[in-house]
């Protein structure tokens, strides 16, 4: 199993770079993972999105529909892609410590 | 795992293989002379030149061994010479899994090079099918197949969430074009077109839904999207499970027929098109007497008929086109996308090779859902990366969702700095609305459909001894579209349930008179009320144990007070959804 290391962060990830043990997620881990998705600085808006994903995942065990994400955070689709250029499934979910979404993505 | 179980698995694989030995399959099994011409065709071989296990013939030989051992006379006469052999352990099965799922995307490029016409991808898919049948498959494929079987689409999207997403895209489109007629109609009977999608569009990136809707609207099309049977994708193609293939395809066909639509239009998705248009009727064992086409054809037809007009200068970037293996190689769709692409752009460069000879996006055959093989996949993607770089294009266009993800991944990995788009994006962006059919039609004022409320039409009995709580629950549920009746204690609840047969009961436990625990047991013991789903809403979480230990089926939901409005609606909606799935299973 690969290990992802960035600064003081060292975590087990799958071959696509998603966390193997989502429980050990914290803000430092998020910031470190964000660098792999082309986001070097996590601002308030990033955190709003990441925290929503994180809480939804902890509650339901799956990633939310993009519809729910936009409704709850108040961001439109364009904004989501501005914040995470690689998109909600791969970019934002990875940073929020979710496992890789299933299916054709 | 005991060896008995392994023996049983192998027995099952043998029995299935016996049923799959059609003439084309046997032809491919016995036709290979191991000349090695397939090697140059395969992106795995090209990027792993020192690994003989990457050759297409080696991969297909895994099935040949099994075939020869059990069915071919050469394997019976001199097994040592022809390599006739069966797996004997779980480790053997796992090794087969890694070959069938991890070293081949079933792109069929090797078939073009084969002088004997051996279809290695068919053999590889058959091997995947044998393994899947005994539960030996990558976790990602297992999860997705399960969702497709049980929930009806490969990403487990619930119906209400899907409808909510369509509604959202409708709103966006109506706002953008300023015409209420642009709204997407769900389940409208008798339309000329019914449009199906890949669940990835609904779950993660619905921009393509809005883009397609804009094009249908601009062309003045009579069209609809189905509320069910909308997932055109099919993991049966990837897992080799023909039964899943048939079941998933049938859902789409049945919905189309139920709505009496004239033409099924399949959104830009390579394996979805192949599964729905070409393989599905065979898997499902039904005669096809209806029409289906890729949305690429639909868009091109609108253009040729003058129903849409486009401005090719809008994009202003160099584009190249990536042919999806399923569309180009397996289904022969090569010229239509190019014709369309030339119409909506000004600087189109071919990648080399192209059309049926194009290399795989390297994410095909379900590879995107098998993380364990990602490093090998990305290494094999070097071939594709080189092809793209050579074009100098800033935008790679493809007509396949799977390719979008495969290409995006390799573009990121090799830092190519290009975007990936689909034709639907480019056509929608290039539309010159003033000159499209929709502007020439006389305006018809349509009645605006009401937004779908999550509990629309559901009759819910609210049981609670506190009037304030009843009023709160009533307000929340009515706002969500439900019809609400009330009861203040256990006796009233039972009487109301017997008389009114509500679709659901929310039940307080601690009440004056007959309490909820007793009432619940009575409701569940009475044949007239026992099937009514019950969601307990209580201020006493400790009663959970009491109620679940009753000798009657447990409640469908259990919520602790205070409940939040949204949580309540969500919970009840899920209970209804799950019952629907069970009822249709």
Interface residues (C-beta under 8 A of the other chain):
Chain A: X14 X15 X16 X18 X62 X63 X65 X66 X67 X68 X70 X77 X86 X87 X88 X89 X90 X100 X101 X102 X103 X104 X105
Chain B: X140 X143 X144 X147 X154 X155 X156 X157 X161 X164 X165 X168 X198 X199 X200 X202 X203 X204 X205 X206 X207 X233 X366 X368 X369 X371 X372 X373 X374 X375 X401 X402 X405 X408 X412
